């Protein structure tokens, strides 16, 4: 099976349902921009199936808090551009709900990809940026639903502010492709945030200093 990033480099993904029809043209321009980043940006490629198995299938922690350093200690990426991808889980373990079986039937051969760009706070503009922010993570999510539905994304731009220690400040900021009063799509995007957790967890596990020539890692 080819990697998700290789499929995205070859062909533009499908427009997700969370993108309102009136925003289709704007979304397409954004999707083309992201595809170019994946093709020419030379990202660090991290295949994180092991991290995803830990997060979904073996750890029964019910609530993960981006602002809790014990969950996500240091989220400063080792490179300006990183790509994370993992297979959809075969089951989900929950301390409250127990174990969910046959998750793969919902999305056989599915996978998730997250582009994470490291932005320097001093080069960004915005009234809502916290004063103690030093780094901003810009995240884009792609989901391969397999035959029929194909690869969909990007769904929305997710921005996460970090302090000097790489810890999250406040809540993520979202830039979406629908009207502000579209609660149904807003709720769907909020549910997608869980897909970035394995990628952010992997950031905590990646060595701080990687050899410059190393462009791929498996976790």
C-alpha positions, -999 to 999 in steps of 0.1 A, spaced: 0 0 0 14 34 -9 18 61 16 -9 87 20 15 116 13 26 100 -20 -11 97 -31 -17 134 -22 14 144 -41 0 127 -72 -36 138 -71 -57 165 -55 -80 151 -27 -118 153 -27 -136 181 -10 -148 171 25 -184 174 35 -175 200 61 -167 224 33 -198 243 23 -206 244 -14 -203 282 -15 -167 279 -2 -157 252 -28 -136 275 -49 -118 290 -19 -112 255 -6 -97 243 -39 -72 271 -39 -62 262 -3 -60 225 -12 -37 233 -41 -14 253 -18 -12 225 7 -4 200 -21 24 222 -33 38 223 3 37 185 4 55 183 -29 81 210 -27 84 218 10 105 187 18 87 178 50 100 153 76 78 123 71 67 104 102 48 71 99 33 69 134 13 36 134 28 27 168 18 60 183 -18 56 170 -21 21 183 -10 33 217 -34 63 216 -65 44 203 -61 7 210 -40 2 242 -44 33 263 -78 37 279 -73 73 289 -107 90 282 -98 126 280 -67 141 265 -61 178 272 -38 197 248 -32 222 276 -20 195 300 18 191 298 16 155 311 -5 146 280 15 167 255 48 179 270 68 196 243 51 202 209 79 222 192 85 204 159 121 194 150 116 208 114 97 237 99 74 212 81 64 178 93 40 152 79 24 125 101 3 96 89 -11 65 105 -36 37 98 -71 39 111 -74 20 144 -88 -15 145 -105 -8 178 -108 20 203 -103 14 241 -120 37 265 -120 37 303 -157 47 303 -171 29 273 -148 -2 273 -135 -16 240 -151 -10 206 -146 -38 182 -146 -40 144 -138 -3 139 -121 -12 106 -154 -22 91 -164 14 91 -133 24 72 -113 -5 58 -78 4 46 -84 39 60 -56 62 71 -51 97 84 -25 123 75 -16 156 93 6 183 80 22 203 108 40 236 100 60 255 126 54 292 123 75 319 140 52 341 162 71 373 153 62 368 116 25 363 122 -3 389 124 -34 385 144 -52 401 173 -59 369 192 -23 356 194 -14 353 231 14 376 243 35 347 256 32 328 223 65 319 208 56 293 182 24 286 163 15 251 149 -5 252 117 -22 218 111 -41 204 82 -60 170 83 -65 145 55 -85 113 58 -83 84 34 -117 66 36 -107 39 11 -125 28 -21 -156 48 -29 -150 79 -8 -113 83 -14 -90 108 2 -107 139 16 -91 171 29 -80 195 40 -109 200 63 -100 232 81 -68 250 92 -60 244 129 -37 268 147 -22 260 181 -2 286 201 29 274 221 50 290 248 88 289 252 85 253 266 64 240 237 33 238 259 -1 248 245 -16 282 253 -54 284 253 -76 266 228 -68 258 191 -81 284 166 -99 272 135 -102 287 100 -131 268 83 -148 268 49 -184 275 60 -205 303 75 -200 310 112 -235 300 121 -233 266 105 -234 246 137 -236 212 121 -203 216 102 -187 233 132 -195 203 153 -181 179 126 -148 199 125 -145 198 163 -148 160 162 -119 159 137 -96 174 162 -91 140 178 -73 129 146 -44 153 153 -38 140 188 -16 110 177 5 135 156 9 158 185 18 129 208 44 118 183 59 153 184 65 147 221 83 114 213 105 126 184 141 133 195 147 171 198 177 170 175 175 148 144 204 145 119 198 170 91 199 142 65 172 122 82 139 129 64 118 100 76 110 84 109 87 56 121 72 56 156 
